[in-house]
Amino acid sequence: MKKLEILLLSLVVLIAFGARIYKINRPIADWHSWRQADTAAVARNFTKEGFNPLIPTYDDMSSQTNTLDNPNRYRFVEFPIYNSIIAAVWAVTGINVTYARIVTVIISLVSTVTLYFLVRKFSGITVAMLSAFFFATIPYNVFYSSTILPAPLMVFAVLLMYLSFTNWLEKEKSLLWAGLTIIAANVAILVWPIALFFTLPIIYLALQKYGFSAIKKLNLWVFAIAALAPFFAWRFWMTKFPSGIPNWQFLINEGNIRFKGAFFRWLISERLGNIILTVGGFALFILGLVRKPEAKEKYFYYSWLASVALYFIVFASGNVRHDYYQVPIVPIFAVFMALGVKFLIDKPNEYFNKYVGILTALALILFMYAFGFYQIQGYYWINRPQIVEAGQAADRILPKNATVIAPYNGDTAFLYQTNRHGYPIVDRPLEDFVKNGTQYLISVDVNDAGIQNLAKNCRVLKETPDYLIIQLSLDCIGK
């Protein structure tokens, strides 16, 4: 690498870091706080209760995830690699949300560099640098690169899998690249199984090199088996803990939304055109999409984009319901945007005025950042700071081993703030809670008639204009 290249890449990483430390110390009460709280709770319980990645637990004991009571608090979704990394950091720093967010930031910075080297192999330094820059600075990606979610780790693992597999194809006898490819594939699939959709570029690269004789290559079969075996072992192990497996079938096609008008509107207009790329970035993406592929890249980027399309189609309602489901698509869209910018800069002499092309590229980029930050700024907001204040108060005054009710429409962010296990929703009569040993209710709905009645008849441990902490008993409930 030349000095200028190293300098520019370092500058991109520095900008990425600076953008991601914006409100880095915010509590888990921002956008998609429920998923962040569940992820952080697993790491916190590893720290507090002992490290056992084969039996991850979180704080929610309710039946809301699959109608089954979960008194042991099992949490069986992704294999807890990401949670384990946070727990390892917390073992040194103490339990602190800021350090957990920094873990994600660092993962994202490494992803930026990995994307650069991947794109550099196929499209050269200019497109690689632009791709890394867009990935590093798209406001949507900046926000999710400082959340406590496993998706950024999956993104890094997928990028590393592509890069190491490409190098492995060039040096077939290299055990280093073979091993790194297998490790990256395992991490990606175990951290978030949707990574399986993003194996299409691997298949394409293998077919590009070997043709249909790839089916006969023993090394590819070894890779496939080694990449999938841990995932299937984990899924088999999960079946022993049914109360800890959330329902997921609704993510496929809830309401038969697939290919309906709402499906296209949400994914193309709202998510891509309004939140992630905005109008400016989407225009650059289209330009990158329609230009003629370079000889070295061939159809690698298109196979990657095909993975995105397949993922959208299969997990139709999941992608419509949750905008964090689009985190894995950011790298390839950053690449096509970079290709679009290069098209506007390189081609004007042939098709239109050179300076108009450059100004158009700059204007579209400016619009992308202006509109993107406008859309994303609200994601950082703490809309109910009362849950943080109430949770901290509960943590100070309640017994350490107490189970609590912290109702917040099922959102576990409130429960997480209490540093206790319990229930984020009232899913049974209050008498049943008390009989099972849950004696404390924390509420931020102080004007609710039911809460006011409990406060009138039960012992109030703490009362402010923003929250109540009530000790429940069979004698006071129902009066």
Secondary structure, DSSP 8 states (H G I E B T S, - for coil): --HHHHHHHHHHHHHHHHHHTTTTT--S-STTHHHHHHHHHHHHHHHHH---TTS-B-SB-SSTTTSS--TT-B--SS-SHHHHHHHHHHHHH-S-HHHHHHHHHHHHHHHHHHHHHHHHHHHHHHHHHHHHHHHHH-HHHHHHTTSS-SHHHHHHHHHHHHHHHHHHHHSTT-HHHHHHHHHHHHHHHHH-GGGGGGGHHHHHHHHHHHGGGGGG-HHHHHHHHHHHHHHHHHHHHHTT-GGGS---THHHHGGG-TTSHHHHIIIIIIIIIIIISHHHHHHHHHHHHHS---TTTTTHHHHHHHHHHHHHHHSHHHHHH-GGGGGGGHHHHHHHHHHHHHHHHHSHHHHS-HHHHHHHHHHHHHHHHHHHHHHHGGGG--S-HHHHHHHHHHHHHS-TT-EEE--STT-THHHHHHTSEEESS--S-HHHHHHTT--EEEES-TT-HHHHHHHHHSEEEEE-SS-EEEE--TTTTT-
